[in-house]
Amino acid sequence: MNLIEITNSFPDELSAIKHFERLRWGKKPKCAYCGSENIGVRNADHRFNCKNCNKTFSVTTNTLLHDTRLPLKTWLISFAIVTDAKKGVSAKQLERNIGVHYETAWAMGHKIRSLMAIENKEIELSGILEMDETYVGGKPRKFNDGTTSDVRKAYKIPQLDERIHDLKEAGMKLKRGRGNPAKSDINPKRGRGTSKIPVVGIVSRNGDVIAEVMKKTTYTDLKKLVNKYVDKNDSVMITDEYTGYNRFSEIIEHISIDHQKLYSYKGVNTNSIESFWAIVKRGIIGQYHQVSLKYLPNYVSEFVFKYNNRNQDDMFETLVKNSMKTVSTN
Ligand SMILES: [Zn+2]
């Protein structure tokens, strides 16, 4: 849904609330605590009283939006803005568009990304697959006294300017900037072997992608990702000649392509995953100037979600549905 459709469909807060209620309960509200259908009429504040357990609840009680104080209409508008933007929406933009404080907009962005991540967990890939890694620098959080977080110390993350420079130079031109000689001859320190954060991805040609931030890219780490997301009996995996993939034929039918010699041989290439990396990097450079290591997985989730839903119109409804998933009441 675009913004005009949203404002037409949900002219006021009640219409927005009812939309969430339909997705959570169907026609009739159920108690968010005991599940009873024996509940009173809607109160003025849109809460309901349960006649069974005597508690009051609203549509967001014990859902992933449990602690929100924002109007639900604001959430619907934000879902529409975020799903509509291919490259992502920065907290600054969201702040301007919906008129909330920066901190609120920032938290909403991450909540929305966490709703997107729910979908990503259910992916299973098969067919002709391409697997590859890319490297993204992270900007660490700086504290008031000028020191940086432990994350920065642990990973020695380059400064933002360096990182953008690197990504612009390395990321946008996909034939460079990685650890294998064909890609890194201009600057051998770039890519594998540097202190940037690896993101590893697997894409099914004409299908879905998954990607995760990983600390290391050894065979053991890469194998875990395959085991988690790939139907190994029904797939062929194409990679480059990075040593982490050397033993892949032990777990899956595996073709590697030597990028020192050529990039594609009779359709054997890693072009699809490279295209996905280009989207990720453009988004991170263009929209999210300050991505810290801590939140990098959330941004990656957003790009995975959007890539996998690129031909569908129901991203918006998926977010509404996911936001109404119930969480434990403990
Ligand atoms: Zn109850």
Boltz pocket constraint, residues with backbone or C-beta under 6 A from the ligand:
constraints:
  - pocket:
      binder: B
      contacts: [[A, 31], [A, 32], [A, 33], [A, 34], [A, 35], [A, 36], [A, 50], [A, 51], [A, 52], [A, 53], [A, 54], [A, 55]]
      max_distance: 6.0
